[in-house]
Amino acid sequence: MRLNTTNSLIISFCLLFTLTTKAQTCAVVFESSDTNFYFTSKLNQQIQNSVFVNNIKLTGLEANNKYLAQLRFKNDTIELQETLFLLDAGFTHYYKVDKKGIHLKKIAPTLDEKPDPNQYLVVYDGWQKPQKPVESLIDSNEIVKDTIEFESHYQLNDYEGKIGCPWPLNVDDFNALLIEVKQKNLEDDKLAYLKEQLDTACILTEQLSKIFTVLEYEESKLDFGLFIYPKTFDIDRFFDIAKQHLKFESHIEEIRKRYKVKKE
């Protein structure tokens, strides 16, 4: 009888701890008022999505806190900024987004349910990797493709070559990424972090060169080169940059072979 009582107390304590932990956090949903309006988002200067989406849920936010939300629309110079006051623990705050602002629509309890297939899900805890977005949520031009023409893309001065991906990271976001990488002591941690953060992103070869510089070992540079090649905007310049940082021609050829790129 005493054993059953003890077990019940343990179970009750675990349940209470789980509920208490959950109650200390909350979530935010940003949904575009027009499904054709795609945006990227940052909270407190941390990138939440580097591809353009029209519906995103951010979980794991500390309640009774405030966050600076910054949203940037695709093909537009508009950047929305709004301070979010999240005072409701255990609740989800729903915002509608248009090019005039970020509008709170409702606050509802956060339920234990399966992920909504209509949302791009991110756990807010210092650049954690989001789930893969479903294609209906992201702009089709944001999906990494072979070097083909995109309907719209970033305009880079003095570059008329092939485009590997349409929208490279902006200067502020890239600099924040680079700072985080430099703060890591282990090479493996740097490489893992880069792969997590750039999994669905796009960079310029100028940015590529800076990343190569912070990687110390040849093997790490090769590994990153194999990973990042299709995520490079000015992709025709990729091998010119790679040759400056990779010591062995065989490593350059390995990247060419992986992506079936003919040597000029």
N, C-alpha and C positions, 0 to 999 in steps of 0.2 A: 504493500500500500504506500509506504514511504517512497519507494522507487518511482511509482507512478506519479506521485506528487512532485518529486524532483524533476522528472522528465517534463511534466506539464509546465513547471516554472521555467525550465530552460527554453522550451518552445515559445512560451509567452514572451520571455526576454528577447529572444531572437526576432520575433515578430515585431515587438515594440521598437527594437533597434532599427530594423529595416524601415518601418513606417516613419520613425523619427528622422532618419537620414534622408529619406525621400522628401519629408515635409520641409526640410531646410533648403531645398532647391525648387526651382521653377523652370518654365520653358517659355520660349517666344516663337511665334510663327509670323513670318513675313510672306504675304501673298499678294502678287501683283493684281491690280484691278483689271488689267487687260492681259490675257495670256500671251500676247505678242510682245509684252514689255519684259525684257530680261535684265537682271541686275546681279551685281556682286555685292557682298556685304562684309563689313568689319564691325566688331564690337571691341571697344577700348583699344583700337588700333590693331587688333589681331584679325587676320584674314579668316573668314569662315567659309567662303567658297570662292575659288579663283576662276571657275567657269560661270557663265551667265545662266541663271535659273529664274523661274517665275514663282516658285513656291519653296520655302525653306523653313525647317523647324530646328531651333537651337535648344538643346536640352542641357541639363546639368548646371544651370545658372544659379548663383547664390542669391537667395531671396533677401529681402530687406536691403537692397543694394541698388545702385544706379549704374547704367552702362551708356556709353556714347555709341550710338548706332550710326554707321555711315554706309549709304547705299549708292552705287554708281550704275547708271543705266548704260546699256550697250548703245553704241553709235550716238552718244550724247555727252555733252560736257557737264550735264547736271550731276551734282553729288548732293544727296540729301543727308542732313545731319539732324539727329534728334536724340535728346537725353531721355532714356527710358528709366522710369522709376518702378522697379519690380518689388512690390511690397507684399505680394501674396504668395506665400510658400505653398507648394503643392498644387499650384495652379498654372495654367497655360495662358499667356497673354497673346491675343490674336490681333495682328495689325494688317490693315490693307495699305498697299503701297501704290502711289501714282506719282507722276512727275511734279506734283505740287507738295507732296509731303508724305509722312508716315503717320497713319491714323489708327488709333486704338479703337477696335470694334467691340471686343468682348473679352471677358476673363472667365475661364471655366476650369473646373477641377481637372488635373492631369490624371488620366485613367491608365491602368495597365492594359494595354491593347497592342495588337500587332501594328508594326510600322505602316503608316499610311502610304500606299504606293504612289499617291499624288504629291508626295513631299520629298524634298532632298534633306536628308537627316544628318545633323552634325552634333557631336557631343562637345560642349564648350568646356575645355580643360587644357588650354595651352596648345592649340594647333593640333588637336587629335584628328586622325584621319576619318573623313565621313564615309558613309556607305556609298557604293557606286550609284550615281544618279540614273534614273530610268530616262530613256530618250525623250519621252513626252514632256519632261520637265525642263530639259536644257535645250538651248538653241542648237539646232542640228549642225550649224556651222562651228559649234564648239567641240564637237566630237573629233578626236584626232584621226586624221585620214592620211592616205598616201598623199604625195605631193601633187594635189590637184587644185583647181581654181576654187576659191571660196566666193560666195555671193558678196560678202563684205568682209573687210579685214583691216587691221592696223596699217597705216601708211608710214613706211620707213624711208627717209630721205636717201637718195643715191642707191636704192636697191630695186632691181627689176627682175630678180631671179625667182625661183620657185618658193612657195610658202608651205611650210610644214604644218602650221597651226595658225589660226587667225588673230588671236588677241593675246600678246605677251603680257607678262606682269608689268604693272606700272612701276615707276622708280621707287616710290615709297614702300610698296609691298615687297619689292625685291630686296631693298636695303634692310628691311625688317627681317626678312628671311636670312640674309647673309649674316646679320648680327647674331641670330640664334645659332647658326652653324658654327661660327667662330667661337662661341662660348662653350662648345662641346669639346671635351679633351680627347676622347677616343675616336679614331678614324671610322670604326664601324658605326658608332653612334651618329657621326656626321652623315655618313652615306645613307643610313636607314632613315634619318630625319629628312634628308633631301628627297628621297624616293616617296616618302609619305606626303610631303607638302606639294610636290610637283607631279603627283600621279595623274591629275587631270588638268595640269596647267600648261603654260606655253612660255618660252623664254627667247630672248634675243641672243645671238652669238656673243655680243658684248657682255651680257650677263653670264653666259656659259664660261667665258674666259675667266671671270672673277671667281666662279665656283671651282674651276679647275685649280686655281691658285691656292685655295684654302684646303684642298685635298693634298696630302703629303705623298702617298704611295702610288706607284704606277698602276698597281692592280685596282686600286680604288678609282683612279681616273678612267681606266678602261671600263670598269663596271658601270660607272656613271655615264660614260659616253654611249655604251650599248643601250642604256635605259633612256637617255634624253634625246637621242637623235630625232625620232619622229615628233618630239615635242618642241622642236626648234623652229622659230618663225622664219628667219632668213637662212633656210636650210642649205642653200648652195654655198654658204660660207662656212658650214660646219667643219669640213675637213681641213680648211686653212687654219682654223682655230685649234682643232684637235692636234695637228702636227706641231703646234707651238708648245704643247703641254705633254704629249705622249712621246716617250723616248724611242719606242720601237716601231718600225714600219709594220711589223707583223700585227701589232695591235690596231693600227689604222685599217689594215686589210681585214681584220676580224669584224670590225664594225661595218665595213663595206659589204662583206659577205653576208652578214646577218640581215641587212636590208636590201641586198641585191643592187648595190650602187656600183655602177661601172666607173672604173678609174679613167679620169680624163687625160 
